[in-house]
């Protein structure tokens, strides 16, 4: 009977050792799986962030292109006004030179 008890204790210890080994193996497997999932989540987050940054950059470029076009359009309008004003001033300057050269009464 004592031999049976010792045999049962030895078997129980062996089962306990086996259960510990299995638990350690399962824990290691779960840890590896969690690390892999974590790496996958981080990689996906990086890709998503990169796509969002590219999208934001594209939007900023398009908005700046619109702003540049508006500035160029306004500059063309302003240049036209300056050309028109210069043309009017040129005519006034020519008349002033003529008056100086010829005289105010048309005689030199």
GUNU-819786 format. One record per residue (C-alpha): residue number from 1; residue in three letters; chain; x, y, z. Coordinates in nm, 3 decimals, always signed. Layout:
% residues N
<site num="NUM" residuo="ALA" cadena="A" px="X" py="Y" pz="Z"/>
...
This chain:
% residues 108
<site num="1" residuo="UNK" cadena="A" px="+0.000" py="+0.000" pz="+0.000"/>
<site num="2" residuo="UNK" cadena="A" px="+0.284" py="+0.240" pz="+0.080"/>
<site num="3" residuo="UNK" cadena="A" px="+0.433" py="+0.150" pz="-0.254"/>
<site num="4" residuo="UNK" cadena="A" px="+0.107" py="+0.246" pz="-0.427"/>
<site num="5" residuo="UNK" cadena="A" px="+0.104" py="+0.579" pz="-0.243"/>
<site num="6" residuo="UNK" cadena="A" px="+0.462" py="+0.651" pz="-0.345"/>
<site num="7" residuo="UNK" cadena="A" px="+0.380" py="+0.546" pz="-0.701"/>
<site num="8" residuo="UNK" cadena="A" px="+0.078" py="+0.781" pz="-0.701"/>
<site num="9" residuo="UNK" cadena="A" px="+0.292" py="+1.065" pz="-0.565"/>
<site num="10" residuo="UNK" cadena="A" px="+0.556" py="+1.008" pz="-0.832"/>
<site num="11" residuo="UNK" cadena="A" px="+0.286" py="+1.000" pz="-1.102"/>
<site num="12" residuo="UNK" cadena="A" px="+0.127" py="+1.316" pz="-0.960"/>
<site num="13" residuo="UNK" cadena="A" px="+0.465" py="+1.490" pz="-0.959"/>
<site num="14" residuo="UNK" cadena="A" px="+0.525" py="+1.378" pz="-1.317"/>
<site num="15" residuo="UNK" cadena="A" px="+0.181" py="+1.507" pz="-1.418"/>
<site num="16" residuo="UNK" cadena="A" px="+0.250" py="+1.834" pz="-1.238"/>
<site num="17" residuo="UNK" cadena="A" px="+0.586" py="+1.867" pz="-1.414"/>
<site num="18" residuo="UNK" cadena="A" px="+0.417" py="+1.794" pz="-1.748"/>
<site num="19" residuo="UNK" cadena="A" px="+0.144" py="+2.050" pz="-1.672"/>
<site num="20" residuo="UNK" cadena="A" px="+0.408" py="+2.312" pz="-1.585"/>
<site num="21" residuo="UNK" cadena="A" px="+0.598" py="+2.239" pz="-1.908"/>
<site num="22" residuo="UNK" cadena="A" px="+0.275" py="+2.261" pz="-2.110"/>
<site num="23" residuo="UNK" cadena="A" px="+0.177" py="+2.585" pz="-1.936"/>
<site num="24" residuo="UNK" cadena="A" px="+0.523" py="+2.733" pz="-1.999"/>
<site num="25" residuo="UNK" cadena="A" px="+0.507" py="+2.629" pz="-2.365"/>
<site num="26" residuo="UNK" cadena="A" px="+0.158" py="+2.775" pz="-2.401"/>
<site num="27" residuo="UNK" cadena="A" px="+0.268" py="+3.097" pz="-2.228"/>
<site num="28" residuo="UNK" cadena="A" px="+0.566" py="+3.125" pz="-2.462"/>
<site num="29" residuo="UNK" cadena="A" px="+0.340" py="+3.062" pz="-2.760"/>
<site num="30" residuo="UNK" cadena="A" px="+0.089" py="+3.324" pz="-2.642"/>
<site num="31" residuo="UNK" cadena="A" px="+0.372" py="+3.571" pz="-2.582"/>
<site num="32" residuo="UNK" cadena="A" px="+0.513" py="+3.515" pz="-2.931"/>
<site num="33" residuo="UNK" cadena="A" px="+0.167" py="+3.549" pz="-3.084"/>
<site num="34" residuo="UNK" cadena="A" px="+0.102" py="+3.871" pz="-2.889"/>
<site num="35" residuo="UNK" cadena="A" px="+0.438" py="+4.014" pz="-2.999"/>
<site num="36" residuo="UNK" cadena="A" px="+0.363" py="+3.924" pz="-3.360"/>
<site num="37" residuo="UNK" cadena="A" px="+0.018" py="+4.085" pz="-3.340"/>
<site num="38" residuo="UNK" cadena="A" px="+0.172" py="+4.391" pz="-3.177"/>
<site num="39" residuo="UNK" cadena="A" px="+0.427" py="+4.422" pz="-3.457"/>
<site num="40" residuo="UNK" cadena="A" px="+0.150" py="+4.382" pz="-3.714"/>
<site num="41" residuo="UNK" cadena="A" px="-0.060" py="+4.651" pz="-3.546"/>
<site num="42" residuo="UNK" cadena="A" px="+0.239" py="+4.887" pz="-3.535"/>
<site num="43" residuo="UNK" cadena="A" px="+0.321" py="+4.821" pz="-3.900"/>
<site num="44" residuo="UNK" cadena="A" px="-0.040" py="+4.886" pz="-4.001"/>
<site num="45" residuo="UNK" cadena="A" px="-0.046" py="+5.204" pz="-3.793"/>
<site num="46" residuo="UNK" cadena="A" px="+0.276" py="+5.323" pz="-3.959"/>
<site num="47" residuo="UNK" cadena="A" px="+0.133" py="+5.255" pz="-4.305"/>
<site num="48" residuo="UNK" cadena="A" px="-0.191" py="+5.433" pz="-4.218"/>
<site num="49" residuo="UNK" cadena="A" px="-0.003" py="+5.731" pz="-4.077"/>
<site num="50" residuo="UNK" cadena="A" px="+0.220" py="+5.747" pz="-4.385"/>
<site num="51" residuo="UNK" cadena="A" px="-0.087" py="+5.739" pz="-4.612"/>
<site num="52" residuo="UNK" cadena="A" px="-0.252" py="+6.014" pz="-4.406"/>
<site num="53" residuo="UNK" cadena="A" px="+0.063" py="+6.226" pz="-4.420"/>
<site num="54" residuo="UNK" cadena="A" px="+0.088" py="+6.178" pz="-4.797"/>
<site num="55" residuo="UNK" cadena="A" px="-0.278" py="+6.271" pz="-4.833"/>
<site num="56" residuo="UNK" cadena="A" px="-0.230" py="+6.582" pz="-4.620"/>
<site num="57" residuo="UNK" cadena="A" px="+0.076" py="+6.678" pz="-4.823"/>
<site num="58" residuo="UNK" cadena="A" px="-0.114" py="+6.629" pz="-5.150"/>
<site num="59" residuo="UNK" cadena="A" px="-0.400" py="+6.843" pz="-5.018"/>
<site num="60" residuo="UNK" cadena="A" px="-0.157" py="+7.114" pz="-4.910"/>
<site num="61" residuo="UNK" cadena="A" px="+0.010" py="+7.112" pz="-5.252"/>
<site num="62" residuo="UNK" cadena="A" px="-0.326" py="+7.139" pz="-5.431"/>
<site num="63" residuo="UNK" cadena="A" px="-0.435" py="+7.422" pz="-5.203"/>
<site num="64" residuo="UNK" cadena="A" px="-0.107" py="+7.603" pz="-5.259"/>
<site num="65" residuo="UNK" cadena="A" px="-0.143" py="+7.557" pz="-5.636"/>
<site num="66" residuo="UNK" cadena="A" px="-0.483" py="+7.725" pz="-5.616"/>
<site num="67" residuo="UNK" cadena="A" px="-0.335" py="+8.006" pz="-5.407"/>
<site num="68" residuo="UNK" cadena="A" px="-0.046" py="+8.048" pz="-5.652"/>
<site num="69" residuo="UNK" cadena="A" px="-0.289" py="+8.063" pz="-5.944"/>
<site num="70" residuo="UNK" cadena="A" px="-0.497" py="+8.327" pz="-5.763"/>
<site num="71" residuo="UNK" cadena="A" px="-0.185" py="+8.530" pz="-5.681"/>
<site num="72" residuo="UNK" cadena="A" px="-0.068" py="+8.508" pz="-6.044"/>
<site num="73" residuo="UNK" cadena="A" px="-0.413" py="+8.615" pz="-6.167"/>
<site num="74" residuo="UNK" cadena="A" px="-0.417" py="+8.911" pz="-5.929"/>
<site num="75" residuo="UNK" cadena="A" px="-0.059" py="+9.002" pz="-6.026"/>
<site num="76" residuo="UNK" cadena="A" px="-0.160" py="+9.003" pz="-6.394"/>
<site num="77" residuo="UNK" cadena="A" px="-0.451" py="+9.236" pz="-6.313"/>
<site num="78" residuo="UNK" cadena="A" px="-0.224" py="+9.463" pz="-6.108"/>
<site num="79" residuo="UNK" cadena="A" px="+0.040" py="+9.467" pz="-6.383"/>
<site num="80" residuo="UNK" cadena="A" px="-0.228" py="+9.563" pz="-6.634"/>
<site num="81" residuo="UNK" cadena="A" px="-0.330" py="+9.855" pz="-6.414"/>
<site num="82" residuo="UNK" cadena="A" px="+0.034" py="+9.962" pz="-6.378"/>
<site num="83" residuo="UNK" cadena="A" px="+0.085" py="+9.939" pz="-6.756"/>
<site num="84" residuo="UNK" cadena="A" px="-0.228" py="+10.145" pz="-6.813"/>
<site num="85" residuo="UNK" cadena="A" px="-0.122" py="+10.405" pz="-6.558"/>
<site num="86" residuo="UNK" cadena="A" px="+0.229" py="+10.413" pz="-6.707"/>
<site num="87" residuo="UNK" cadena="A" px="+0.084" py="+10.461" pz="-7.053"/>
<site num="88" residuo="UNK" cadena="A" px="-0.118" py="+10.757" pz="-6.930"/>
<site num="89" residuo="UNK" cadena="A" px="+0.186" py="+10.903" pz="-6.752"/>
<site num="90" residuo="UNK" cadena="A" px="+0.396" py="+10.848" pz="-7.065"/>
<site num="91" residuo="UNK" cadena="A" px="+0.156" py="+11.059" pz="-7.268"/>
<site num="92" residuo="UNK" cadena="A" px="+0.163" py="+11.329" pz="-7.000"/>
<site num="93" residuo="UNK" cadena="A" px="+0.544" py="+11.316" pz="-6.995"/>
<site num="94" residuo="UNK" cadena="A" px="+0.563" py="+11.345" pz="-7.374"/>
<site num="95" residuo="UNK" cadena="A" px="+0.333" py="+11.647" pz="-7.366"/>
<site num="96" residuo="UNK" cadena="A" px="+0.540" py="+11.806" pz="-7.088"/>
<site num="97" residuo="UNK" cadena="A" px="+0.862" py="+11.757" pz="-7.288"/>
<site num="98" residuo="UNK" cadena="A" px="+0.697" py="+11.901" pz="-7.596"/>
<site num="99" residuo="UNK" cadena="A" px="+0.582" py="+12.204" pz="-7.395"/>
<site num="100" residuo="UNK" cadena="A" px="+0.934" py="+12.253" pz="-7.261"/>
<site num="101" residuo="UNK" cadena="A" px="+1.102" py="+12.213" pz="-7.598"/>
<site num="102" residuo="UNK" cadena="A" px="+0.855" py="+12.397" pz="-7.810"/>
<site num="103" residuo="UNK" cadena="A" px="+0.729" py="+12.635" pz="-7.548"/>
<site num="104" residuo="UNK" cadena="A" px="+0.383" py="+12.684" pz="-7.408"/>
<site num="105" residuo="UNK" cadena="A" px="+0.262" py="+12.888" pz="-7.702"/>
<site num="106" residuo="UNK" cadena="A" px="+0.398" py="+12.651" pz="-7.966"/>
<site num="107" residuo="UNK" cadena="A" px="+0.709" py="+12.858" pz="-8.045"/>
<site num="108" residuo="UNK" cadena="A" px="+1.059" py="+12.734" pz="-7.972"/>
